[in-house]
Amino acid sequence: MNKEKTKSVLRFRWLIFFILSLAYFFVYFHRLSLSVVADDLAKDFQTTASAIGLLGSIYFYCYAIMQLPAGLLSDSIGPRKTVTFFLLIASAGSVLFGFAPNIETAFAGRVMVGLGVSMVFIPAMKILSQWFRAHEFALMAGILNAVGGAGVLAATWLLALMVAWIGWRVSFELIGACTLIIVALAWLIIRDRPEDKGLPSLAEIDHKGKDVPALATQIGLWEGARRVVSEKFFWPVAIWYFFDCGIFFGFGALWSGPYLMHVYGMTRAEAGAVLSMIAWGMIVGSPILGFLSDRVLKSRKKVFVFCTSGLVLVILFFNIFPSGLPHAALYILFFIFAIFASSIVAIGFTMTKELFPVEIAGTSVGTVNLFPFLGGAIFMPILGKVLDAYPKSTAGYSVDAYSTIFLILLGTSLAALVCTFVMKETFPSEVSS
C-alpha cells in the first residue's frame, strides 16, 4: 500500500468534514434564526404572531417530511449530488426570504430553506461512513453536532448583531450568498468515497491491500427501507428519539424561554443568556460523548442509559424545584440538560447506522431522523395547550402551569429511559476486542 496515498486519504477527509460542518452550521442557524427577527417580521409584513409562528414551524414540517427521501437519495444518486443540489435551493430560499415583499413570499422562501437544509445531515452521515472508520464515527458525529451548537449561538447573538447593523433583509441575503459558496465547495471538493478520487478505501488501508473483505451486494431502495422498518431493534431507538426530542424541542427550544420570564421574572436578554447554555452544552458535550462512546466505554448503549438517566434526574429536579432556584443553578441545569437531551443524539445516529449495512446508511439514518422532528411537532402544541388550561396573568403563566408541564416531561423522560434498556449494543465487536 502506497504510504503517500494513505496519507492523502487521512488528510483529505478532514477537508471534506470541514465543508460538511460549514453546511451543517447553517442547518441549525436557519432552525432558530426566526426567533431573533420575529418582531421585525410581524411589523414589516403587518401580520399576526400566529402567522409568524406558522412561518417558523414550516421549517420543522419540511425537515421531517424530507428525511426518508434524504436517505433514499443519498443511497441512490449519492450524497455529494444530494447535498449540493439541495443546498442550492436553500441558498435561493434565503435570498428570496430577504427580498420578500409580503408574508406569502416569505413562506415560499422559508419552505425552500427548510427543504434545502433538510438534505444536509443524512448525506453527511453517509459520506462520513465512507471516510471514517467505525470506531471513529461517533466522535465525528459528535463534533458535527457540536458545530450545530455553534449554529445555535450564531442564530441568536450573531444574527442579532447583524440585524442591528444591516437589517434582517440584508442579513438573510448575505446568508444565502455564504451558502452559495458552500455549494461550490461541496461540488468541487467533496467526494462520496475515497475511491471516487482515485484513493484507496479505508478497508484497503487497514488491510494493507491484502484480504480486503468482499464488497456487499447492492441493496435496492425499497428493499433497504423495508429492512429498516422491519428491524425490531430500530424501533427502541426511533421511539427514544420521539420522546427525547419531544422534551428538547418542546421545552428547551420553545417553552423554556417563557418559563424563565414568567416564573423567574427575567428579561428577554436574561433568559437568552441562560438559554445560551443549551448551545454550549451541545458544543462541549457532543464530542465528549462521542469520545466516551468510541474510546472509553466502547459502547453505544451504556452512553444512552447514562444520559437518559441523567435527563430523568434533571427533569425530576425541575419537578421538585419549579421555582426559587438561584440564577447560577439555572445556568448549570440548562447546560446539563443540553448534554443529556441533545448531545446524545449523535450517538443515536451512530447506533442506527451500525444496525444496518453501510449500503443503506442513508436510508436508516434518514428514517430514524423523522422521529425527532415528529416529537417536536407534537410536543410543542401539546405543552402549549397545557399552559392554556391555566389562567394567564399579566406576568405570564403561573408556577402551577409549568409544574404540570414538568410532570408530563418526567413521564416522557422515564419512557425514553425504558427504551434505552431494550436497545441493542452496536459497538463494533472487532474494535472492542
ChimeraX attribute file (.defattr): number of C-alpha atoms within 10 A of each C-alpha:
attribute: neighborCount
match mode: 1-to-1
recipient: residues
	/A:1	13
	/A:2	11
	/A:3	9
	/A:4	8
	/A:5	14
	/A:6	18
	/A:7	12
	/A:8	13
	/A:9	22
	/A:10	14
	/A:11	11
	/A:12	17
	/A:13	19
	/A:14	13
	/A:15	13
	/A:16	20
	/A:17	20
	/A:18	13
	/A:19	18
	/A:20	25
	/A:21	21
	/A:22	18
	/A:23	26
	/A:24	25
	/A:25	23
	/A:26	26
	/A:27	25
	/A:28	21
	/A:29	22
	/A:30	23
	/A:31	21
	/A:32	18
	/A:33	21
	/A:34	21
	/A:35	15
	/A:36	17
	/A:37	18
	/A:38	15
	/A:39	13
	/A:40	15
	/A:41	22
	/A:42	16
	/A:43	11
	/A:44	11
	/A:45	15
	/A:46	11
	/A:47	13
	/A:48	12
	/A:49	13
	/A:50	10
	/A:51	14
	/A:52	20
	/A:53	13
	/A:54	11
	/A:55	21
	/A:56	22
	/A:57	18
	/A:58	18
	/A:59	22
	/A:60	20
	/A:61	18
	/A:62	20
	/A:63	24
	/A:64	23
	/A:65	17
	/A:66	22
	/A:67	28
	/A:68	23
	/A:69	17
	/A:70	28
	/A:71	32
	/A:72	27
	/A:73	22
	/A:74	29
	/A:75	26
	/A:76	17
	/A:77	10
	/A:78	19
	/A:79	29
	/A:80	22
	/A:81	18
	/A:82	22
	/A:83	27
	/A:84	25
	/A:85	16
	/A:86	22
	/A:87	30
	/A:88	21
	/A:89	22
	/A:90	31
	/A:91	28
	/A:92	21
	/A:93	27
	/A:94	30
	/A:95	22
	/A:96	23
	/A:97	28
	/A:98	22
	/A:99	16
	/A:100	17
	/A:101	12
	/A:102	14
	/A:103	19
	/A:104	13
	/A:105	16
	/A:106	21
	/A:107	22
	/A:108	18
	/A:109	25
	/A:110	24
	/A:111	24
	/A:112	25
	/A:113	31
	/A:114	30
	/A:115	26
	/A:116	27
	/A:117	27
	/A:118	27
	/A:119	30
	/A:120	25
	/A:121	27
	/A:122	31
	/A:123	31
	/A:124	26
	/A:125	25
	/A:126	26
	/A:127	26
	/A:128	22
	/A:129	24
	/A:130	20
	/A:131	23
	/A:132	20
	/A:133	14
	/A:134	19
	/A:135	19
	/A:136	17
	/A:137	27
	/A:138	30
	/A:139	24
	/A:140	23
	/A:141	27
	/A:142	28
	/A:143	26
	/A:144	26
	/A:145	28
	/A:146	28
	/A:147	27
	/A:148	26
	/A:149	30
	/A:150	20
	/A:151	25
	/A:152	27
	/A:153	24
	/A:154	21
	/A:155	22
	/A:156	20
	/A:157	15
	/A:158	14
	/A:159	22
	/A:160	18
	/A:161	13
	/A:162	15
	/A:163	18
	/A:164	11
	/A:165	11
	/A:166	10
	/A:167	16
	/A:168	21
	/A:169	20
	/A:170	17
	/A:171	21
	/A:172	24
	/A:173	20
	/A:174	17
	/A:175	20
	/A:176	26
	/A:177	16
	/A:178	15
	/A:179	23
	/A:180	19
	/A:181	12
	/A:182	20
	/A:183	22
	/A:184	14
	/A:185	15
	/A:186	22
	/A:187	14
	/A:188	11
	/A:189	13
	/A:190	24
	/A:191	21
	/A:192	21
	/A:193	24
	/A:194	20
	/A:195	13
	/A:196	11
	/A:197	13
	/A:198	10
	/A:199	17
	/A:200	21
	/A:201	19
	/A:202	21
	/A:203	16
	/A:204	16
	/A:205	19
	/A:206	14
	/A:207	12
	/A:208	15
	/A:209	14
	/A:210	11
	/A:211	9
	/A:212	14
	/A:213	9
	/A:214	7
	/A:215	7
	/A:216	9
	/A:217	7
	/A:218	10
	/A:219	15
	/A:220	14
	/A:221	17
	/A:222	11
	/A:223	10
	/A:224	23
	/A:225	19
	/A:226	12
	/A:227	17
	/A:228	23
	/A:229	14
	/A:230	11
	/A:231	11
	/A:232	12
	/A:233	16
	/A:234	22
	/A:235	18
	/A:236	18
	/A:237	23
	/A:238	20
	/A:239	19
	/A:240	27
	/A:241	27
	/A:242	26
	/A:243	26
	/A:244	30
	/A:245	26
	/A:246	27
	/A:247	28
	/A:248	26
	/A:249	22
	/A:250	23
	/A:251	22
	/A:252	19
	/A:253	17
	/A:254	17
	/A:255	18
	/A:256	20
	/A:257	19
	/A:258	19
	/A:259	22
	/A:260	21
	/A:261	19
	/A:262	20
	/A:263	19
	/A:264	17
	/A:265	14
	/A:266	17
	/A:267	14
	/A:268	12
	/A:269	10
	/A:270	15
	/A:271	20
	/A:272	17
	/A:273	13
	/A:274	22
	/A:275	22
	/A:276	19
	/A:277	23
	/A:278	28
	/A:279	26
	/A:280	21
	/A:281	23
	/A:282	31
	/A:283	26
	/A:284	20
	/A:285	25
	/A:286	33
	/A:287	24
	/A:288	20
	/A:289	29
	/A:290	28
	/A:291	21
	/A:292	18
	/A:293	24
	/A:294	23
	/A:295	16
	/A:296	10
	/A:297	15
	/A:298	22
	/A:299	20
	/A:300	25
	/A:301	21
	/A:302	17
	/A:303	21
	/A:304	26
	/A:305	18
	/A:306	14
	/A:307	22
	/A:308	26
	/A:309	18
	/A:310	19
	/A:311	25
	/A:312	23
	/A:313	16
	/A:314	19
	/A:315	24
	/A:316	18
	/A:317	14
	/A:318	21
	/A:319	19
	/A:320	12
	/A:321	11
	/A:322	19
	/A:323	16
	/A:324	8
	/A:325	11
	/A:326	9
	/A:327	15
	/A:328	9
	/A:329	11
	/A:330	16
	/A:331	18
	/A:332	14
	/A:333	18
	/A:334	22
	/A:335	22
	/A:336	23
	/A:337	25
	/A:338	26
	/A:339	27
	/A:340	28
	/A:341	27
	/A:342	26
	/A:343	31
	/A:344	27
	/A:345	25
	/A:346	23
	/A:347	25
	/A:348	24
	/A:349	24
	/A:350	25
	/A:351	24
	/A:352	24
	/A:353	27
	/A:354	20
	/A:355	18
	/A:356	19
	/A:357	12
	/A:358	16
	/A:359	22
	/A:360	26
	/A:361	29
	/A:362	31
	/A:363	33
	/A:364	30
	/A:365	28
	/A:366	30
	/A:367	25
	/A:368	26
	/A:369	28
	/A:370	20
	/A:371	23
	/A:372	24
	/A:373	23
	/A:374	20
	/A:375	22
	/A:376	28
	/A:377	20
	/A:378	14
	/A:379	22
	/A:380	20
	/A:381	13
	/A:382	14
	/A:383	22
	/A:384	15
	/A:385	11
	/A:386	14
	/A:387	21
	/A:388	12
	/A:389	10
	/A:390	14
	/A:391	10
	/A:392	13
	/A:393	9
	/A:394	6
	/A:395	10
	/A:396	15
	/A:397	20
	/A:398	16
	/A:399	15
	/A:400	14
	/A:401	19
	/A:402	25
	/A:403	18
	/A:404	17
	/A:405	20
	/A:406	22
	/A:407	16
	/A:408	16
	/A:409	26
	/A:410	22
	/A:411	15
	/A:412	19
	/A:413	27
	/A:414	18
	/A:415	17
	/A:416	26
	/A:417	23
	/A:418	15
	/A:419	21
	/A:420	22
	/A:421	13
	/A:422	13
	/A:423	21
	/A:424	17
	/A:425	16
	/A:426	17
	/A:427	22
	/A:428	15
	/A:429	10
	/A:430	8
	/A:431	11
	/A:432	12
	/A:433	6
